[in-house]
Amino acid sequence: MTATFEDGEVDKFIQAHVCARCYGELMAVEAEGRKWTVVCRSCEDAWQGATITRRSAVRRGQKALEESAEVKANLADVFPNPHKGKSAEQILKELGL
């Protein structure tokens, strides 16, 4: 069941939350009895209005960036660059350009 909000509450909720699926912006949709529900602008109601706080989404994004930098550094050890030490001209020549 999707949560409903009063007029003054829905805007505060939208400012503090994002979609739990894509971290996209939310929008208010009028419901019965002069109440409001929120849905994602992109996913619409794909997750039945599941949301997370903006702060949590930012924290998750920062953690993902840190992890991606670590993975990139570790991949260099596992998959060495075959073009390391070559000039741009040598690489272009190997490509036939």
C-alpha positions as CSV (number, residue, x, y, z in Angstrom):
1,M,0.0,0.0,0.0
2,T,1.4,3.4,-1.0
3,A,1.6,6.1,1.7
4,T,-0.6,9.1,1.4
5,F,0.2,12.6,2.6
6,E,-1.5,15.9,3.5
7,D,-0.9,19.0,1.4
8,G,1.9,20.4,3.6
9,E,3.6,17.1,4.2
10,V,4.0,15.9,0.6
11,D,6.4,18.7,-0.4
12,K,8.6,18.1,2.6
13,F,8.7,14.4,1.9
14,I,9.7,14.9,-1.8
15,Q,12.5,17.3,-0.8
16,A,13.9,14.7,1.6
17,H,13.5,11.5,-0.4
18,V,14.3,10.0,-3.8
19,C,13.2,6.8,-5.7
20,A,14.7,3.6,-4.2
21,R,15.1,2.1,-7.6
22,C,16.8,4.7,-9.7
23,Y,17.5,7.5,-7.1
24,G,15.4,9.8,-9.3
25,E,13.2,12.7,-8.3
26,L,9.8,12.2,-7.0
27,M,6.5,13.9,-7.9
28,A,3.2,14.3,-6.1
29,V,0.1,12.6,-7.5
30,E,-3.3,13.5,-6.3
31,A,-5.1,10.7,-4.4
32,E,-8.6,10.3,-3.0
33,G,-9.8,12.6,-0.2
34,R,-7.5,15.6,-1.0
35,K,-4.4,13.6,-0.2
36,W,-1.3,12.9,-2.2
37,T,0.9,10.0,-3.0
38,V,4.4,10.1,-4.5
39,V,5.9,8.4,-7.5
40,C,9.2,8.5,-9.3
41,R,9.3,10.8,-12.4
42,S,11.2,8.0,-14.3
43,C,10.0,4.7,-12.9
44,E,6.5,6.0,-12.0
45,D,5.0,3.4,-9.7
46,A,7.2,0.4,-10.6
47,W,8.2,-0.1,-7.0
48,Q,4.9,0.9,-5.5
49,G,6.4,4.2,-4.2
50,A,9.5,2.8,-2.5
51,T,11.8,5.6,-1.5
52,I,15.0,6.3,0.4
53,T,16.3,9.5,2.0
54,R,18.5,11.7,-0.2
55,R,21.2,11.5,2.4
56,S,21.3,7.7,2.1
57,A,21.4,7.9,-1.7
58,V,24.3,10.4,-1.6
59,R,26.1,8.1,0.9
60,R,25.6,5.1,-1.4
61,G,26.9,7.0,-4.4
62,Q,30.0,8.1,-2.6
63,K,30.7,4.5,-1.5
64,A,30.2,3.3,-5.1
65,L,32.7,5.9,-6.3
66,E,35.3,4.8,-3.7
67,E,34.8,1.1,-4.6
68,S,35.1,1.8,-8.3
69,A,38.4,3.6,-7.8
70,E,39.7,0.6,-5.8
71,V,38.5,-1.9,-8.5
72,K,40.1,0.2,-11.2
73,A,43.4,0.1,-9.3
74,N,43.2,-3.6,-8.7
75,L,42.3,-4.4,-12.3
76,A,45.6,-2.9,-13.5
77,D,47.4,-5.6,-11.6
78,V,45.2,-8.4,-13.0
79,F,45.0,-7.1,-16.5
80,P,48.2,-5.2,-17.4
81,N,47.9,-2.5,-20.1
82,P,49.4,-4.1,-23.3
83,H,50.2,-0.6,-24.6
84,K,52.1,0.6,-21.6
85,G,55.3,2.5,-22.7
86,K,54.2,2.8,-26.3
87,S,53.8,6.2,-28.0
88,A,50.6,7.3,-29.6
89,E,52.3,6.9,-33.0
90,Q,53.2,3.2,-32.3
91,I,49.6,2.4,-31.2
92,L,48.2,4.1,-34.3
93,K,50.6,2.2,-36.5
94,E,49.6,-1.1,-34.9
95,L,45.9,-0.2,-35.6
96,G,46.8,0.4,-39.2
97,L,46.1,4.1,-39.1
